[in-house]
């Protein structure tokens, strides 16, 4: 993150508990075959029950909650373990990443093809420039010959009388 975003990230209520890890220093799990970084984060605690970790996700309210809040405030809501939600999010990110990789490869191919077309256009332009110069030179030579012939004809006519 840039310095400004880093400072904002540290002050937002939703992200104040995040630990920022510089790129290249991500923690990778040994058993994770896809080399997705595992970012370490500090446990988050409930603002009402300060000794309770946020371990549950209320799908209806779209928020993390502690055990006490889930029992008291979200009893009839659809809830899940934060680990389940985390794994689903990771899976979705992996799938999106794969899709992005495919799009990037496609765009790289399109750019490469575009560069080849541009090079062919430049080469063809040079060929056309050469043909124009050759034709212009031929016209110039023909005009010079015709000019000389007309001047000679004019001299003959003028000198014959």
N, C-alpha and C positions, 0 to 999 in steps of 0.2 A: 504494500500500500504506500501511497505517497504520504508525506508527513501530515498533511491536512486531514486525509482520510483516516490515518492512524490515530490522530488525536480525537477525531469525531467518534471513531470506533470505541475508544476507551471511555467516552462519556455517555454514550447511549445506554439507556437502561437495559435494553435487550441484549446488548453485546458487552457490557462492562465486565462480565465474568469470562469472556473469551481470552485465550492466550494466543497472542500473535506469534506465529512461527515464520522466520524468514524462508523464502523459497530456497530449496536445496537442503534445508535442515528438517524436512518433514520426517516424522517417524513412520517407518514402513514395517508392517507386520511380516514375520517370516513365513507364515502359513497362507498369506494372501497372494494368490498366484497372479493377480492382475496388476500388481505394483501400484495400486492406488495408495496415496499417502494416508496415514492414520494420524490425524492431528490430535495432539493431546489437549484436553481441556479440563479445567477445574470443575468439580461438581458444583451445581447451582443449588442454592438453598431457597426455601420458601420465604417470602417477605412477611407472612403472617406467623408461620411456625419456623422460626429461625434455625432450629436444630434439625429440621426435616429436609432431606434432599428432594429435588424435583425428579421423581422417578416414573410418573405416569403422564400420559397424554390424553386429554379430553378432546375427542374428535369433534364434538358438538361445539365446544367453545374455542377449539383450535389453540390450545395452550397446554403448557406443562404444569403439572400440579404435584404437590406432595401427597403422601398417603392420607393425611388428615383432611386436606382440602377435597380430595377425591371422595372420601366417605361423607363429608359434611355438605359440600356444595355441588357435587357432580354425580350424585348417587344414581340418578336415572339416565345419565348420559352414556354415550358410547365411549369407552375408554380402552386404552392399550398401554402396554409397557413402553417406556421411552426407548428401550433397546429394540423392540420390534419396529417402531417408527423409524429409528435410526437406520436399521438394516434396509427397510423399504426405501428410504431416501437415498441411501448409498447405491442400492440397486438401480434406482431411477437415474441417478447421476451417471452411473456406469453406462447404462443404455443410452443416455443422452450423449455421453462422451463418445461412444462408438458411432452414433449417428453423425456427430460433428466430425469425427475422424474421416468417415466416408465422404462427407461433403467437402472437407478440406482436400482430400485426395482428388476428388472430382474437379474442384476449383484449380488445384495445382496443374492438372492435365489441361484444363481449359486455358489457363494462363500460358502454359508451355506451347499449346497449339496456336494461341494468339500471337505469341512471340515469333513462332515459325512463319505465320502468315505475314506479319509485319516485315520480317527479313526478306521474304519472297517479294513483297511489294517494293521494298527498297531496291532489291536487285533488279526487278523489272523496270523501276523508274530510271535507274542508271542506264539500262539497255535502251529505253525510249529516249532518254537525253542524248545518248550517243547517236541514235538514228536521226533525231532532229538535227543535231549538229552536222551529221553527214549530209542530210538532205539540204540543209541551209547552205552548206559549203558547195554542194553541187549546183544549187540555184544561183549562188553568188558567182560561181565560175561561168555558168551559162549566161548570166546577165552581163558579166564582164566581157565575154566573147561577143555577145549581141551588141553591147555598147561600142566595142571596138569596131565591129563591122559597120554599124550605123555611122560612126564618126568617119570611118574610111570612105563609106558611100558619100557622105556629105562633102568630104574633102575632094573626092573625084568629081562630083557634080560642080562644086565651086571652082575647081581648077580647069575643068573642061570648057568653060565658057569664057 
